[in-house]
Amino acid sequence: MPEGDTVWQTARRLHAALAGKVLSRSDLRVPKYATADLTGRTVLDITPRGKHLLTRIEGGLTLHSHLRMDGSWKVYGNGERWRGGPAHQIRAILGTADRTAVGYRLPILELLRTTDEQRAVGHLGPDLLGPDWDPGRALANLLSDPSRPLGEALLDQRNLAGIGNVYKSELCFLLRVTPWLPVGSLPEDTAARLPTLAKELLEANRDRPIRSTTGHRHRDLFVYGRAPHPCLRCGTPVRTADQGDGSRERPTYWCPTCQPGPAPAPGAPRAARPDPRTQRRPLN
């Protein structure tokens, strides 16, 4: 699933292509909105909210989309070949006189009144890359369920919005705690650092084509996608296991030496295979 910085980049590209321009083409390929026609309306702005995208359109309308695991928005110039996927995967087309934005494999796509946006995103916690960022409230949200494993709490967008599997694993490594540590067991100084560190990581990467948490030119990430390779800090093989609340399991990576503490239950570890897809992030 895309992280908050990826969604922020997507919003910026869409805003540069569409904002302030009149739609000359509108095609929402979702049965509920198949007859909706947005042509003739001006796109006002495209705003990211956590992992959600809000495309605000003249007339008090907002097109709300979410990329989930496989969704994407691509922007094409006139005459440019569309390469985002086969036609049957297209869910939305928004075209202007010189640019066309195409949404592929969007699992969430809804047209709503701008005044009703809270219905779609009102449940989210403070946005790490948004104007509503509040580190104190984010930390309070995380600590509200002290027995919950840290990795699960970080992924809960109701606590703070924008963290996915990559930053979950990298944050836990940088804080030197295991993702299975109950949030309430975090040392006080570590807990205090967490919101600030999370924001710093996302802000540092929102303008980068290649995500990096290490500060090293040739080593992008400390642990995510690196099992069973040696830890960059201590040389211990990085491990991976599924982590979740039972309804959804997510891949988690950690170094058992640099991150002492609770480990997943026996039988939970997954096959230790590198995931190179997480190392590079396309620009469009």
Buried (B, 14 or more C-beta within 10 A) or exposed (E): BBBBBBBBBBBBBBBEBBBEBEBEEBBBBBEEBEEEEBEEBBBBBBBBBBBBBBBBBEEEBBBBBBBEEEBBBBBBEEEEEBEBBEEEBBBBBBBBEEBBBBBBBBEBBBBBEEEEBEEBBEEBBBBBBBEEBBBEBBBEBBBEBEEBBBBBBBBBBEBBBBBBBBBBBBBBBBBBBBBBBBBBBBEEEBBEBBBEBBBBBBBBBBEEEEBBBBEEEEEBBBBBBBBEEEBBBEEEBBBBBEBBEEEEEBBBBBBBEBBEBBBBEEEBBBEBEBBEEBBEBEEE
